[in-house]
Amino acid sequence: MNKTLMSIVLLLGFAALLGLSVAARAAESAGNVVDDTVITTTVKAELAKDVRLATLTGIDVSTTKGVVTLTGTVSNSEEKAMVEKKVRDVKGVVKINNELQIVSPSKKE
């Protein structure tokens, strides 16, 4: 009887630990999504705040686990570098994938 009771208690304890582990992982995933959304929103706000970059509507920003990916077009290498610098200054950015393409203004139209 004692061995059976002890086995049940151990089994329940293991199940409880497993459940806590799964819950912690789910909370961490939800936290990452919120953090990524905040980073993306902050990056877009920083770009819009800068008069030199505010007119750059051809830039898309996405964030996954702190890695910011920039896609779209800019007019020259200076703009491309300026955008990357703005992103680098945002809290929470771990890495930047700068996939911006340089396209002359006449080709954008």
C-alpha positions in Angstrom: 0.0 0.0 0.0 2.8 2.4 0.9 4.6 1.7 -2.4 1.4 2.3 -4.4 0.7 5.6 -2.6 4.3 6.7 -3.0 4.2 5.9 -6.8 1.0 7.9 -7.2 2.4 10.9 -5.3 5.6 10.7 -7.4 3.6 10.4 -10.6 1.4 13.4 -9.7 4.5 15.5 -8.7 6.1 14.7 -12.1 2.9 15.6 -13.9 2.7 18.9 -12.0 6.3 19.8 -12.9 5.7 18.9 -16.5 2.6 21.2 -16.6 4.5 24.1 -15.1 7.2 23.7 -17.6 4.7 23.8 -20.5 3.0 26.9 -19.0 6.3 28.7 -18.6 7.2 28.0 -22.2 3.8 29.3 -23.4 4.2 32.5 -21.4 7.7 33.0 -22.8 6.4 32.6 -26.3 3.7 35.1 -25.7 6.3 37.5 -24.2 8.4 37.2 -27.3 5.5 38.1 -29.5 4.7 41.2 -27.4 8.3 42.2 -27.3 8.6 41.8 -31.1 5.5 43.9 -31.7 6.9 46.6 -29.4 10.2 46.6 -31.3 8.5 46.8 -34.7 6.3 49.7 -33.6 9.2 51.5 -32.0 11.4 51.1 -35.2 8.5 52.5 -37.3 8.0 55.4 -34.9 11.8 56.2 -34.9 11.8 56.2 -38.7 8.7 58.4 -38.9 10.2 60.9 -36.4 13.3 61.5 -38.5 12.4 64.2 -41.1 15.0 62.7 -43.5 13.4 59.3 -43.3 9.7 60.1 -42.7 9.0 60.1 -46.4 10.4 56.6 -46.9 7.1 54.7 -47.2 8.6 51.8 -49.1 10.2 50.2 -46.0 8.6 47.2 -44.3 9.7 46.2 -40.8 9.3 42.8 -39.2 10.7 41.4 -36.0 11.1 37.8 -34.8 12.8 37.1 -31.4 14.5 40.5 -31.5 15.8 40.1 -35.0 14.6 43.0 -37.2 14.2 42.5 -40.9 14.1 45.5 -43.2 12.7 45.1 -46.7 11.7 47.6 -49.4 13.4 50.3 -51.2 15.5 53.4 -50.5 17.0 56.0 -52.8 20.7 55.6 -51.9 23.3 53.9 -49.6 23.2 56.8 -47.2 19.5 56.3 -46.5 20.0 52.6 -46.2 22.8 53.1 -43.6 20.7 55.8 -41.8 17.7 53.4 -41.5 20.0 50.7 -40.1 21.5 53.1 -37.5 18.0 54.1 -36.3 17.1 50.4 -35.9 20.3 49.6 -34.1 19.5 52.2 -31.5 16.1 50.6 -30.6 16.1 48.7 -27.3 15.6 45.0 -27.7 17.0 44.7 -31.2 19.4 41.7 -31.2 20.3 41.6 -34.9 19.3 43.4 -38.1 18.8 41.8 -41.5 19.0 44.8 -43.8 17.5 43.7 -47.1 16.7 47.2 -48.3 17.2 47.6 -52.0 18.6 50.8 -53.5 16.5 52.1 -56.3 16.9 55.5 -57.9 13.9 57.9 -57.4 13.0 57.8 -61.1 12.7 54.0 -61.1 10.4 54.1 -58.0 7.6 55.9 -59.8 
